[in-house]
Amino acid sequence: DEAFVLQVALARRRYADTQLPAVARRPVADGLLDAFDAKLPFTLTEGQEKVSKEIFDDLATEHPMHRLLQGEVGSGKTMVALRAMLTV
């Protein structure tokens, strides 16, 4: 019963968060992100590209984003987070 009550409370909180106002942050062509990517000495993995696009899509909405980026040590989490920051 406790787990169900907790899940309902979390679902309500997630819904309430979608009603909060936020400024949509859409990526800018030829912005900092493009300059940063051009200077990288390596190419991003398919997973890094995929998750970056998901984050960019979330940032482009008009409600707050709540996301946990997780992965193995050395999997590029910091790179993905930095790329997200450069779009804002």
C-alpha angles and dihedrals in degrees: 000000000000092000091051093049090049092049091050091049091050092048090052091049092050090051092048089051091057088059093056116100120246135166114254111237108203120185115259119225113241091010132134093292094058091047091048094048091049090057096049112116090216140037122254119252121248089253093051090050092048096049092044090055091049090051092047089051090051092048090053092061125091097238130073119276121229111188137154115208111203136169146128122302107280095018094121103260092141091050091052092047092048091050089052091051091051091058093059 
